[in-house]
Amino acid sequence: MKKCQTLSLAFFLHIVINKKPKHRYIMAKTGTIGVTTENIFPVIKKFLYSDHEIFLRELVSNAIDATQKLRTLSSFGDFKGELGDLQVSVSVDKEAGTLTVSDRGIGMTADDIEKYINQIAFSGAEEFLEKYKNDANAIIGHFGLGFYSAFMVAKKVVINSLSYKEGAEGVRWECDGSPEFSMEASDKKERGTDIVLYIDDENKEFLERARVETLLKKYCRFLPLPVVFGKEQEWKDGAMVDTDRPNIVNITEPAWTKKPADLTEKDYKAFYHELYPGQDDPLFWIHLNVDYPFNLTGILFFPKIKNNIDVTRNRIQLYCNQVYVTDSVEGVVPEFMMLLQGVIDSPDIPLNVSRSYLQSDSAVKKISGYITKKVSARLEELFKADRKEFEQKWDDIKIFIEYGMLTDEKFRDAAMKFDLLRDTDGKYFTIEEYKELIAPAQTDKEGNIVFLYTTDPTAQYNYIKAATDRGYSVLVMDGQLDSHFVGLLEQKIEKSRFVRVDSDVIDNLIAKEDRKAVDLSDVQREILVSVFQSQLPKIDNAQFIVSFEAMKSTDAPVVITQDEYMRRMKEMAALQPGMNFYGMMPDSYSLRVNTENPIVKKVSVAADSALSGFVKPLLDAIAANNDKIKDAESKRTDANAEETKKEIDTLQAENNSDREELSRLAADYAKGEAVIGQLIDLALLANGMLRGEQLAKFIERSTDLLK
């Protein structure tokens, strides 16, 4: 079984030798550490470790390894003595400037130190794991460099050790961070190892109780053996004082190491709040537990997510046999699961020698794929087991589901079974259920099923009502990702279109038959365009195009719509880099005038009567000039090019002058016809676009019309 590739003192600091050693006196000696370069320590400090503070994790986890080894030896009968109190102690002596990590594990002989300390990076992991491969799962070391992380913060390191082996003598090793070391006999009486760091001047922070305790809680919070750091403290007489109780900084049996059957809902929530104090209860959780084709345990929690993407990372913590590794788990879990919280523990995730960065390989991809499969299966299970409860939680997890479907193809395919759509009545449907529901009524003449949706049920109420009055259903798609998500659904659902309910008049959104022709002459059309265009307000970053629709006589006289494609592109541009072109374009709206509405008919007849005598000659003149321009273009040659250009410019100038006159006539007329401005403002008001001065004028005009 492949073990977690991390560096650990235990595998070269505490070596197992099966036969009893020959008793020999330890001769005091000095020497040079066997390395391939004398620059090994600068390399360790600068390249092997991403952060100096991890030295404490390395030394404590090494001590845990040494202790776990002793347990393994005892269980196999290779150690006959009393195990005693198997805990790891960390202590600080500020006056002496030392930080000490002590264990009562297997300890070392002089030969062990010679082999595994003085020969850097030669680890005893392989031989130990080979002998105890079925029972050594708690041993995490591999590279044999963890001990030397001590020199990132220490000017001198002392090892004082006594092996568990019968007749062993204590040994003291000392090094000041250069390749030179000294080793001699010590009077240590108790089995185990003390690592004493003489903290250098640049790292005095590691002599502060609060700083050390913070690091222990970060890196050693869930180690499998008690880690003691001084005494518990309590407030007394205006100050924090030590009690008689040992200050155990870790939980030795965290929830993820237990079987799901042995845990209650209360246990899971308690563990969640241990990880994330002060947060609301999680919505639900997934307990991971697999031993083939890789080892992986953990618990992933679904927190309550607001209706926006919290891109904060560092939600999921990665452990290796209960040793904290990192909270940067990109690659181990899919991108969309960064919204989850919890713990993943695996000895099979390959790491570099400092445990700081994940390496990319097939094992990581397999683990990522398994997690995706497990999460989707769990969500489907929850959906099937209690749909009502699942629906109640849907609005909290919707953004997670959509994010996953947009970014992970395998999750997308699985989630199609439990992804929910909500209509304006608050009812929930699976995608397939909703498709079957609307197909009879909302299939257009081309055979496409049209999914109507709203992004704001309040602001778009009139459009929703127009749809529901036709017997249509409207979805609520008001999430931050929905502008992207509707595009995904269009791809996944054959012969479907998603259109926002205000993107066109309802009979055009779901066209059942060819449109009814607009009954207006060219002159009438030009007059109506001009009078309505003249009364449109100036709105920043918005432009309006007047068009005509022969809707039902009972439909609104004027409706404002926004093109579905352009609006969707602008919304996506706001979220997606590289689409600035769309984001910079003005919002384009259509002012749809209902030529079948009685009020519009009345306006058209009155305007035609008042303006046609003036407008028709102008339009005739423009048409005549256009014919002359076309004729001049057809006769253009190189010889007459300049003369032709002057002629065309003159004709176009006349046309521009005539159009300006037409616009002036229409504007002067429309100013005296309050009903035209009223119709426009009613449409703007229905679309939530009537504000400020324009709204005040509308109110004043409405009052006048009521008199």
C-alpha positions as CSV (number, residue, x, y, z in Angstrom):
1,M,0.0,0.0,0.0
2,K,1.4,3.3,-1.0
3,K,2.0,5.7,1.9
4,C,1.7,9.4,2.1
5,Q,5.0,10.9,0.7
6,T,5.8,13.4,3.5
7,L,8.9,14.0,5.4
8,S,9.1,12.7,8.9
9,L,11.8,12.5,11.5
10,A,10.5,9.1,12.8
11,F,11.6,7.1,9.8
12,F,15.2,8.1,10.2
13,L,15.1,9.4,13.8
14,H,13.7,6.2,15.2
15,I,14.8,3.0,13.4
16,V,13.5,-0.5,14.3
17,I,16.1,-3.2,14.6
18,N,14.8,-6.7,15.3
19,K,17.7,-8.3,17.1
20,K,19.0,-7.0,20.4
21,P,22.0,-4.8,19.9
22,K,25.4,-5.6,21.3
23,H,26.1,-3.4,24.3
24,R,28.9,-0.9,23.6
25,Y,30.1,2.3,25.2
26,I,29.3,5.5,23.3
27,M,32.5,7.2,22.4
28,A,32.3,11.0,22.3
29,K,32.9,12.1,18.7
30,T,32.6,14.8,16.2
31,G,32.2,14.6,12.5
32,T,30.6,15.9,9.4
33,I,27.0,15.2,8.4
34,G,27.0,13.0,5.2
35,V,25.4,15.3,2.6
36,T,26.1,15.8,-1.1
37,T,26.7,19.5,-0.7
38,E,27.7,21.8,2.2
39,N,24.8,24.1,1.2
40,I,22.2,21.6,2.4
41,F,20.8,23.9,5.1
42,P,20.3,26.9,2.9
43,V,18.5,24.6,0.5
44,I,16.3,23.3,3.3
45,K,15.4,26.8,4.4
46,K,14.7,28.3,1.1
47,F,13.3,25.6,-1.1
48,L,12.1,22.5,0.8
49,Y,9.6,24.4,3.0
50,S,7.1,27.1,2.0
51,D,6.7,28.5,5.6
52,H,9.0,28.4,8.6
53,E,6.2,27.7,11.0
54,I,5.8,24.1,9.7
55,F,8.9,23.1,11.6
56,L,6.7,22.5,14.6
57,R,4.3,20.3,12.6
58,E,7.3,18.2,11.4
59,L,8.8,17.7,14.8
60,V,5.5,16.9,16.6
61,S,4.4,14.5,13.8
62,N,7.8,12.8,14.0
63,A,7.3,12.3,17.7
64,I,3.9,10.8,17.0
65,D,5.4,8.5,14.5
66,A,8.0,7.3,17.0
67,T,5.3,6.6,19.5
68,Q,3.1,4.8,17.0
69,K,6.0,2.7,16.1
70,L,6.4,1.6,19.7
71,R,2.7,0.7,19.7
72,T,3.1,-1.4,16.6
73,L,6.2,-3.2,18.0
74,S,4.3,-3.9,21.2
75,S,1.3,-5.3,19.4
76,F,3.7,-7.7,17.5
77,G,5.4,-8.7,20.7
78,D,8.7,-7.1,19.6
79,F,8.5,-4.8,22.6
80,K,7.8,-6.5,26.0
81,G,8.0,-3.4,28.3
82,E,5.3,-1.2,29.6
83,L,4.0,1.4,27.1
84,G,3.1,3.9,29.9
85,D,1.8,7.3,29.1
86,L,2.1,7.7,25.3
87,Q,1.8,11.4,24.7
88,V,3.9,14.1,23.1
89,S,4.9,17.2,25.0
90,V,5.9,20.6,23.7
91,S,7.4,23.1,26.1
92,V,8.9,26.6,25.8
93,D,11.6,28.1,28.1
94,K,11.7,31.7,27.2
95,E,14.7,32.5,29.4
96,A,16.8,29.7,28.0
97,G,15.5,30.5,24.5
98,T,14.5,26.9,23.8
99,L,11.5,25.0,22.4
100,T,11.4,21.3,23.2
101,V,9.4,18.5,21.7
102,S,9.5,15.3,23.7
103,D,8.1,11.8,23.2
104,R,8.2,8.4,24.8
105,G,8.5,6.5,21.6
106,I,11.1,4.0,20.4
107,G,14.1,6.4,20.9
108,M,17.5,6.0,19.2
109,T,20.8,4.4,19.7
110,A,24.1,5.9,18.6
111,D,24.0,3.7,15.5
112,D,20.5,5.0,14.7
113,I,21.6,8.6,14.9
114,E,24.7,7.8,12.8
115,K,22.6,6.2,10.2
116,Y,19.5,8.3,10.2
117,I,20.6,11.8,11.4
118,N,24.1,12.0,10.1
119,Q,23.1,10.7,6.7
120,I,20.5,13.2,5.5
121,A,17.5,12.0,3.6
122,F,18.1,8.3,4.3
123,S,14.7,7.2,5.7
124,G,13.9,4.1,7.7
125,A,10.4,4.2,6.3
126,E,10.9,1.5,3.7
127,E,12.3,-1.2,5.9
128,F,9.8,-0.5,8.7
129,L,6.8,-0.5,6.4
130,E,8.0,-3.7,4.7
131,K,8.1,-5.5,8.0
132,Y,4.9,-4.0,9.4
133,K,3.1,-3.1,6.1
134,N,-0.3,-4.4,7.3
135,D,-0.2,-2.5,10.6
136,A,1.8,0.6,10.1
137,N,-0.9,2.8,8.6
138,A,-0.4,5.6,11.1
139,I,3.2,6.1,10.1
140,I,3.5,9.1,7.8
141,G,7.2,9.7,7.2
142,H,9.0,9.0,3.9
143,F,11.7,11.4,2.8
144,G,13.6,11.7,6.0
145,L,14.2,15.5,6.0
146,G,11.5,16.7,8.5
147,F,13.9,16.9,11.4
148,Y,16.1,19.4,9.6
149,S,13.2,21.9,9.3
150,A,14.2,22.7,12.8
151,F,17.2,24.7,11.5
152,M,14.8,27.2,9.8
153,V,14.2,28.7,13.2
154,A,17.0,27.4,15.4
155,K,20.7,28.3,15.7
156,K,21.4,25.0,17.5
157,V,19.5,21.8,17.8
158,V,20.1,19.1,20.5
159,I,18.8,15.5,20.4
160,N,18.7,13.6,23.7
161,S,17.5,10.1,23.2
162,L,17.2,6.6,24.8
163,S,16.2,3.6,22.7
164,Y,13.5,1.2,23.8
165,K,16.1,-1.7,23.2
166,E,17.2,-3.6,26.2
167,G,20.6,-2.3,27.5
168,A,20.6,0.8,25.3
169,E,22.5,3.9,26.4
170,G,21.3,7.4,26.1
171,V,22.9,9.5,23.4
172,R,23.2,13.3,22.9
173,W,23.6,14.8,19.5
174,E,24.2,18.5,18.8
175,C,24.5,20.6,15.7
176,D,24.7,24.4,15.1
177,G,23.3,24.3,11.5
178,S,26.5,23.6,9.8
179,P,27.5,20.2,8.5
180,E,29.6,19.7,11.7
181,F,28.0,17.8,14.6
182,S,29.0,16.3,18.0
183,M,27.7,13.2,19.6
184,E,28.3,11.7,23.1
185,A,26.7,9.6,25.7
186,S,23.9,11.1,27.9
187,D,22.4,10.2,31.2
188,K,18.8,10.1,29.9
189,K,16.9,7.6,32.0
190,E,13.5,7.4,30.2
191,R,12.8,5.9,26.9
192,G,12.1,8.3,24.1
193,T,13.5,11.5,22.5
194,D,13.8,15.1,23.3
195,I,14.4,17.6,20.5
196,V,15.7,20.9,21.9
197,L,15.7,23.9,19.6
198,Y,17.7,27.0,20.5
199,I,15.6,29.6,18.7
200,D,17.6,32.1,16.8
201,D,17.2,35.9,17.1
202,E,15.1,36.2,14.0
203,N,12.4,33.8,15.2
204,K,11.8,34.7,18.8
205,E,8.1,34.6,18.1
206,F,8.3,30.8,18.5
207,L,9.1,31.3,22.2
208,E,5.7,33.0,22.8
209,R,3.1,30.7,24.4
210,A,0.2,32.2,22.3
211,R,2.1,31.8,19.0
212,V,3.1,28.2,19.7
213,E,-0.3,27.2,20.9
214,T,-1.8,28.7,17.7
215,L,0.5,26.6,15.6
216,L,-0.2,23.5,17.5
217,K,-3.9,24.0,17.1
218,K,-3.4,24.6,13.3
219,Y,-1.1,21.7,12.5
220,C,-1.6,19.2,15.3
221,R,-5.3,19.6,16.1
222,F,-6.3,16.1,15.2
223,L,-3.2,14.0,15.7
224,P,-3.9,10.5,17.0
225,L,-2.0,10.8,20.3
226,P,-2.4,13.5,23.0
227,V,-0.2,16.5,22.4
228,V,0.4,18.4,25.6
229,F,1.5,22.0,25.8
230,G,1.9,23.2,29.4
231,K,-1.1,23.5,31.7
232,E,-4.6,24.7,31.1
233,Q,-5.1,28.3,32.1
234,E,-8.0,30.1,33.8
235,W,-8.8,33.6,34.8
236,K,-8.1,34.4,38.4
237,D,-7.5,37.6,40.3
238,G,-7.3,39.6,37.1
239,A,-4.8,37.4,35.3
240,M,-4.5,34.0,33.5
241,V,-2.9,31.4,35.7
242,D,-1.9,27.8,35.2
243,T,-4.1,25.0,36.6
244,D,-3.1,21.5,37.5
245,R,-4.7,20.1,34.3
246,P,-2.5,19.3,31.3
247,N,-3.3,21.4,28.3
248,I,-4.1,18.9,25.6
249,V,-4.3,20.8,22.3
250,N,-5.7,18.1,20.1
251,I,-8.6,15.7,19.5
252,T,-7.2,12.2,19.0
253,E,-10.3,10.7,17.5
254,P,-11.9,13.2,15.1
255,A,-15.2,12.4,13.6
256,W,-13.9,11.5,10.2
257,T,-11.9,8.6,11.7
258,K,-15.0,6.9,13.0
259,K,-17.7,4.9,11.2
260,P,-20.8,6.8,10.0
261,A,-22.9,4.3,11.9
262,D,-21.2,5.4,15.2
263,L,-22.0,9.1,14.7
264,T,-25.2,11.0,15.3
265,E,-26.4,14.2,13.7
266,K,-25.3,16.0,16.9
267,D,-21.8,14.5,16.5
268,Y,-21.5,15.8,12.9
269,K,-22.7,19.3,13.9
270,A,-20.4,19.4,16.9
271,F,-17.4,18.5,14.7
272,Y,-18.5,21.2,12.1
273,H,-18.5,23.8,14.8
274,E,-15.1,22.6,16.1
275,L,-13.8,23.3,12.6
276,Y,-15.7,26.5,12.0
277,P,-16.7,28.2,15.2
278,G,-19.6,30.7,15.1
279,Q,-21.1,29.5,11.8
280,D,-24.7,28.3,11.3
281,D,-25.4,24.6,11.3
282,P,-24.5,23.0,8.0
283,L,-27.3,22.0,5.7
284,F,-26.1,18.4,5.4
285,W,-22.8,16.5,5.1
286,I,-21.1,13.6,3.2
287,H,-19.0,11.1,5.0
288,L,-16.2,9.8,2.8
289,N,-14.8,6.4,3.5
290,V,-13.0,4.4,0.8
291,D,-10.1,1.9,0.9
292,Y,-9.8,0.9,-2.7
293,P,-8.3,1.8,-5.1
294,F,-6.9,4.4,-2.7
295,N,-7.3,5.3,0.9
296,L,-9.5,8.3,1.6
297,T,-11.6,9.4,4.6
298,G,-13.2,12.7,5.5
299,I,-16.4,14.7,5.9
300,L,-17.6,17.4,3.6
301,F,-20.2,19.8,4.8
302,F,-22.6,21.9,2.8
303,P,-22.7,25.3,4.5
304,K,-25.5,27.8,4.0
305,I,-24.4,29.8,1.0
306,K,-25.9,33.2,0.2
307,N,-27.1,33.9,-3.2
308,N,-23.7,34.8,-4.5
309,I,-20.5,32.9,-5.0
310,D,-18.2,33.2,-2.0
311,V,-14.9,32.6,-3.7
312,T,-13.0,32.4,-0.5
313,R,-10.7,29.4,-0.6
314,N,-9.3,27.5,2.4
315,R,-12.6,25.9,3.3
316,I,-11.5,22.3,3.0
317,Q,-8.6,21.1,5.1
318,L,-6.3,18.3,3.8
319,Y,-4.8,15.8,6.2
320,C,-2.4,12.9,5.9
321,N,-3.1,10.3,8.6
322,Q,-4.5,13.1,10.8
323,V,-1.5,15.4,10.2
324,Y,-2.6,18.8,8.8
325,V,-1.1,19.4,5.4
326,T,-2.8,22.3,3.7
327,D,-6.0,24.1,3.1
328,S,-5.1,24.8,-0.6
329,V,-6.8,21.7,-2.1
330,E,-7.0,22.7,-5.8
331,G,-6.6,19.5,-7.8
332,V,-7.7,17.2,-5.0
333,V,-11.3,18.4,-5.1
334,P,-13.0,19.8,-8.2
335,E,-13.2,23.5,-8.5
336,F,-16.9,23.8,-7.7
337,M,-16.5,22.0,-4.4
338,M,-14.4,24.9,-3.1
339,L,-17.7,26.1,-1.8
340,L,-17.9,23.2,0.6
341,Q,-16.2,22.9,4.0
342,G,-14.7,20.0,5.9
343,V,-11.8,17.6,6.0
344,I,-10.2,15.1,3.6
345,D,-7.6,12.7,4.9
346,S,-5.6,10.5,2.6
347,P,-2.2,8.8,2.8
348,D,-2.3,8.4,-1.0
349,I,-2.1,12.0,-2.0
350,P,1.5,12.6,-3.2
351,L,3.2,15.6,-1.7
352,N,6.6,17.2,-2.1
353,V,9.1,16.8,0.8
354,S,7.7,19.8,2.7
355,R,4.0,18.6,2.6
356,S,3.3,22.1,1.3
357,Y,2.2,21.6,-2.3
358,L,0.2,18.9,-4.0
359,Q,1.8,17.2,-7.0
360,S,-0.2,16.5,-10.0
361,D,-0.5,12.8,-10.9
362,S,-3.1,10.2,-11.7
363,A,-3.8,9.4,-8.0
364,V,-5.0,13.0,-7.4
365,K,-7.2,12.8,-10.5
366,K,-8.8,9.6,-9.3
367,I,-9.4,11.0,-5.9
368,S,-11.0,14.1,-7.4
369,G,-13.2,12.0,-9.6
370,Y,-14.3,9.8,-6.6
371,I,-15.2,12.8,-4.6
372,T,-17.4,14.2,-7.4
373,K,-19.1,10.8,-7.8
374,K,-19.7,10.5,-4.1
375,V,-21.1,14.0,-3.7
376,S,-23.5,13.6,-6.6
377,A,-24.6,10.2,-5.4
378,R,-25.2,11.7,-1.9
379,L,-27.3,14.6,-3.3
380,E,-29.4,12.2,-5.3
381,E,-29.9,10.0,-2.3
382,L,-31.1,13.0,-0.2
383,F,-33.4,14.1,-3.0
384,K,-35.0,10.6,-3.3
385,A,-35.2,10.0,0.5
386,D,-37.0,13.2,1.4
387,R,-37.8,15.4,-1.5
388,K,-39.8,17.9,0.6
389,E,-36.8,18.6,2.8
390,F,-34.5,18.8,-0.2
391,E,-36.8,21.4,-1.8
392,Q,-36.7,23.4,1.5
393,K,-32.9,23.5,1.3
394,W,-32.7,24.1,-2.5
395,D,-32.4,27.8,-2.5
396,D,-29.3,27.4,-0.2
397,I,-27.6,24.8,-2.3
398,K,-28.7,26.0,-5.8
399,I,-25.6,28.0,-6.5
400,F,-23.4,25.1,-5.6
401,I,-25.3,22.7,-7.9
402,E,-25.3,25.2,-10.7
403,Y,-21.6,26.0,-10.3
404,G,-20.9,22.2,-10.4
405,M,-22.9,21.6,-13.5
406,L,-21.3,24.6,-15.3
407,T,-17.7,23.5,-14.5
408,D,-17.7,19.7,-14.2
409,E,-19.1,17.5,-17.0
410,K,-19.4,14.3,-14.9
411,F,-21.2,16.2,-12.1
412,R,-23.4,17.9,-14.7
413,D,-24.7,14.6,-16.1
414,A,-25.4,13.2,-12.6
415,A,-27.1,16.4,-11.4
416,M,-29.6,16.5,-14.2
417,K,-31.6,14.0,-12.1
418,F,-31.9,16.2,-9.0
419,D,-31.4,19.8,-10.2
420,L,-34.6,21.7,-9.5
421,L,-36.4,24.5,-11.2
422,R,-38.8,26.8,-9.4
423,D,-41.7,28.5,-11.0
424,T,-43.3,31.8,-10.0
425,D,-45.9,29.9,-7.9
426,G,-43.0,28.5,-5.7
427,K,-43.4,25.0,-7.0
428,Y,-40.2,22.8,-7.6
429,F,-39.7,20.5,-10.5
430,T,-36.8,18.4,-11.9
431,I,-35.8,19.4,-15.3
432,E,-37.5,16.4,-16.9
433,E,-40.7,17.0,-14.9
434,Y,-40.9,20.6,-15.9
435,K,-40.2,19.8,-19.6
436,E,-43.1,17.4,-19.6
437,L,-45.3,19.9,-17.8
438,I,-44.9,22.8,-20.3
439,A,-44.4,20.9,-23.5
440,P,-48.1,20.8,-24.5
441,A,-48.7,24.5,-24.2
442,Q,-45.3,26.0,-24.7
443,T,-44.1,24.3,-27.9
444,D,-43.8,26.9,-30.7
445,K,-44.6,26.4,-34.3
446,E,-41.1,25.2,-35.0
447,G,-41.4,22.4,-32.5
448,N,-39.2,24.0,-29.8
449,I,-40.2,23.9,-26.2
450,V,-40.0,27.4,-24.9
451,F,-38.9,27.9,-21.2
452,L,-40.0,31.3,-20.0
453,Y,-38.2,32.7,-17.0
454,T,-38.0,35.9,-14.9
455,T,-35.0,37.3,-13.1
456,D,-37.1,39.6,-11.0
457,P,-40.7,38.5,-10.4
458,T,-41.6,41.9,-8.9
459,A,-40.1,44.2,-11.6
460,Q,-41.3,41.9,-14.4
461,Y,-44.7,41.2,-13.0
462,N,-46.7,42.6,-16.0
463,Y,-44.8,40.4,-18.4
464,I,-45.3,37.3,-16.1
465,K,-49.0,38.1,-15.9
466,A,-49.2,38.4,-19.7
467,A,-47.7,34.9,-19.9
468,T,-49.7,33.3,-17.2
469,D,-52.9,34.8,-18.7
470,R,-52.1,32.7,-21.8
471,G,-51.8,29.6,-19.6
472,Y,-48.0,29.5,-19.6
473,S,-45.6,28.8,-16.8
474,V,-42.7,31.0,-15.9
475,L,-39.5,30.0,-14.0
476,V,-37.7,32.1,-11.5
477,M,-34.0,32.3,-12.5
478,D,-32.7,35.0,-10.2
479,G,-29.4,33.5,-9.2
480,Q,-26.0,35.0,-10.0
481,L,-25.1,32.1,-12.3
482,D,-28.4,31.8,-14.0
483,S,-27.4,33.8,-17.1
484,H,-24.8,31.1,-17.7
485,F,-27.0,28.3,-16.5
486,V,-29.9,28.9,-19.0
487,G,-27.3,28.5,-21.8
488,L,-26.2,25.2,-20.4
489,L,-29.8,23.9,-20.1
490,E,-30.5,24.9,-23.7
491,Q,-27.5,22.7,-24.7
492,K,-28.6,19.8,-22.6
493,I,-32.4,19.9,-23.5
494,E,-33.0,19.1,-27.1
495,K,-35.2,21.5,-29.1
496,S,-35.5,24.0,-26.4
497,R,-35.2,27.8,-26.0
498,F,-34.9,29.8,-22.8
499,V,-36.2,33.3,-23.1
500,R,-36.8,35.9,-20.4
501,V,-40.4,36.8,-20.2
502,D,-39.8,40.5,-21.0
503,S,-37.6,39.9,-24.1
504,D,-40.5,40.1,-26.5
505,V,-44.3,40.3,-26.5
506,I,-45.7,37.0,-25.3
507,D,-47.2,35.9,-28.7
508,N,-43.7,36.3,-30.3
509,L,-42.0,34.4,-27.4
510,I,-44.0,31.3,-28.1
511,A,-45.1,31.8,-31.7
512,K,-48.0,29.5,-32.6
513,E,-48.7,30.9,-36.0
514,D,-47.3,33.5,-38.4
515,R,-47.5,37.1,-37.1
516,K,-50.5,39.1,-38.0
517,A,-49.5,41.9,-40.4
518,V,-49.4,45.5,-39.1
519,D,-52.1,47.5,-40.9
520,L,-50.2,50.8,-41.4
521,S,-49.3,52.6,-44.6
522,D,-45.7,53.8,-45.0
523,V,-46.7,57.3,-44.1
524,Q,-48.6,56.3,-41.0
525,R,-45.7,54.1,-39.9
526,E,-43.2,57.0,-40.4
527,I,-45.5,59.4,-38.5
528,L,-46.0,57.0,-35.5
529,V,-42.3,56.2,-35.3
530,S,-41.4,59.9,-35.3
531,V,-44.0,61.0,-32.7
532,F,-43.1,58.2,-30.3
533,Q,-39.4,58.5,-30.8
534,S,-39.6,62.2,-30.1
535,Q,-41.1,61.6,-26.6
536,L,-38.6,58.9,-25.5
537,P,-36.5,60.0,-22.5
538,K,-32.8,60.1,-22.5
539,I,-31.5,57.2,-20.3
540,D,-27.8,56.7,-19.7
541,N,-26.3,53.7,-21.6
542,A,-29.7,52.9,-23.2
543,Q,-31.1,53.2,-26.7
544,F,-34.7,52.5,-27.9
545,I,-36.0,51.3,-31.3
546,V,-39.7,51.9,-32.0
547,S,-41.4,49.0,-33.7
548,F,-45.0,47.8,-34.3
549,E,-46.8,44.6,-33.4
550,A,-50.4,43.6,-34.2
551,M,-51.2,42.1,-30.8
552,K,-54.5,41.5,-29.2
553,S,-56.7,44.5,-28.7
554,T,-56.8,43.9,-25.0
555,D,-53.0,43.8,-24.7
556,A,-51.1,46.8,-23.4
557,P,-50.8,49.6,-26.0
558,V,-47.0,49.9,-25.6
559,V,-44.6,47.4,-24.3
560,I,-40.8,47.7,-23.7
561,T,-38.7,44.6,-24.4
562,Q,-35.0,43.8,-24.4
563,D,-33.4,41.4,-26.9
564,E,-32.6,38.1,-25.2
565,Y,-29.3,37.5,-26.9
566,M,-27.7,40.9,-26.3
567,R,-29.0,41.1,-22.7
568,R,-27.6,37.6,-21.9
569,M,-24.2,38.5,-23.4
570,K,-24.0,41.7,-21.3
571,E,-24.9,39.7,-18.2
572,M,-22.3,37.1,-18.9
573,A,-19.7,39.9,-19.7
574,A,-20.2,41.2,-16.1
575,L,-19.0,37.8,-14.8
576,Q,-16.6,36.6,-17.4
577,P,-13.3,38.2,-18.4
578,G,-12.7,38.7,-22.1
579,M,-16.3,39.8,-22.9
580,N,-15.7,43.5,-22.4
581,F,-17.0,44.2,-25.9
582,Y,-20.5,43.3,-24.9
583,G,-20.2,45.0,-21.5
584,M,-19.4,48.3,-23.1
585,M,-22.3,48.3,-25.5
586,P,-25.5,50.3,-24.5
587,D,-28.6,48.4,-23.4
588,S,-30.8,48.0,-26.4
589,Y,-34.6,48.1,-25.9
590,S,-37.6,47.8,-28.3
591,L,-40.6,50.1,-27.8
592,R,-43.3,47.8,-29.1
593,V,-46.4,49.7,-30.2
594,N,-49.6,47.6,-30.3
595,T,-51.4,48.7,-33.4
596,E,-54.5,46.7,-32.5
597,N,-55.0,48.5,-29.2
598,P,-57.9,51.1,-29.4
599,I,-55.8,53.8,-27.8
600,V,-53.0,53.4,-30.3
601,K,-55.5,53.3,-33.2
602,K,-56.9,56.6,-31.9
603,V,-53.4,58.2,-31.6
604,S,-52.5,57.0,-35.1
605,V,-55.7,58.4,-36.7
606,A,-55.2,61.8,-35.0
607,A,-51.5,62.0,-35.9
608,D,-52.1,61.0,-39.5
609,S,-54.8,63.6,-39.8
610,A,-52.6,66.3,-38.3
611,L,-49.3,65.5,-40.0
612,S,-49.8,63.5,-43.2
613,G,-50.2,66.6,-45.3
614,F,-46.8,67.8,-44.2
615,V,-45.1,64.4,-43.9
616,K,-46.1,62.9,-47.2
617,P,-44.3,65.6,-49.3
618,L,-41.2,65.2,-47.2
619,L,-41.2,61.4,-47.6
620,D,-41.9,61.7,-51.4
621,A,-38.9,64.1,-51.6
622,I,-36.7,61.7,-49.7
623,A,-37.8,58.8,-51.9
624,A,-37.1,60.8,-55.0
625,N,-33.6,61.8,-53.8
626,N,-32.9,58.1,-52.9
627,D,-33.7,57.2,-56.5
628,K,-31.4,59.9,-57.8
629,I,-28.6,58.7,-55.5
630,K,-29.0,55.1,-56.7
631,D,-29.0,56.3,-60.3
632,A,-25.9,58.4,-59.7
633,E,-24.1,55.4,-58.1
634,S,-24.9,53.2,-61.1
635,K,-23.3,55.8,-63.4
636,R,-20.2,56.5,-61.4
637,T,-16.9,56.2,-63.3
638,D,-13.3,57.2,-62.6
639,A,-13.8,60.2,-64.8
640,N,-16.9,61.6,-63.0
641,A,-16.2,60.2,-59.5
642,E,-15.6,63.6,-57.9
643,E,-18.7,65.2,-59.6
644,T,-20.9,62.2,-58.6
645,K,-19.7,62.4,-55.0
646,K,-20.7,66.1,-54.8
647,E,-24.1,65.3,-56.3
648,I,-24.8,62.5,-53.8
649,D,-23.6,64.6,-50.9
650,T,-26.0,67.3,-51.9
651,L,-28.9,64.9,-52.2
652,Q,-28.1,63.3,-48.8
653,A,-27.9,66.7,-47.2
654,E,-31.4,67.5,-48.6
655,N,-32.6,64.2,-47.2
656,N,-31.1,64.9,-43.8
657,S,-32.8,68.3,-43.8
658,D,-36.1,66.8,-44.7
659,R,-35.8,64.2,-41.9
660,E,-34.9,66.9,-39.4
661,E,-38.0,68.8,-40.5
662,L,-40.1,65.6,-40.1
663,S,-38.8,65.0,-36.6
664,R,-39.4,68.7,-35.7
665,L,-43.0,68.5,-36.9
666,A,-43.6,65.2,-35.1
667,A,-42.1,66.5,-31.8
668,D,-44.1,69.7,-31.9
669,Y,-47.2,67.8,-32.5
670,A,-46.5,65.1,-29.8
671,K,-45.8,67.8,-27.2
672,G,-49.4,68.8,-27.4
673,E,-50.7,65.2,-27.2
674,A,-50.2,64.2,-23.6
675,V,-51.5,60.7,-24.2
676,I,-48.3,59.8,-26.3
677,G,-46.0,60.6,-23.4
678,Q,-48.3,58.9,-21.1
679,L,-48.2,55.6,-23.1
680,I,-44.4,55.7,-23.2
681,D,-44.1,56.4,-19.5
682,L,-46.6,53.7,-18.6
683,A,-44.4,51.2,-20.5
684,L,-41.3,52.5,-18.8
685,L,-43.0,52.3,-15.4
686,A,-44.0,48.7,-16.1
687,N,-40.4,47.9,-16.8
688,G,-39.0,49.7,-13.8
689,M,-37.3,52.3,-15.9
690,L,-39.2,55.5,-14.9
691,R,-37.2,57.4,-12.4
692,G,-36.3,60.9,-11.2
693,E,-37.5,63.9,-13.2
694,Q,-39.3,61.7,-15.8
695,L,-41.3,60.0,-13.0
696,A,-42.2,63.4,-11.5
697,K,-43.5,64.6,-14.9
698,F,-45.5,61.4,-15.3
699,I,-47.2,61.9,-12.0
700,E,-48.0,65.6,-12.9
701,R,-49.3,64.6,-16.3
702,S,-51.4,61.8,-14.8
703,T,-53.0,64.3,-12.4
704,D,-53.8,66.7,-15.3
705,L,-55.4,63.9,-17.3
706,L,-57.7,63.1,-14.4
707,K,-59.1,66.6,-14.2
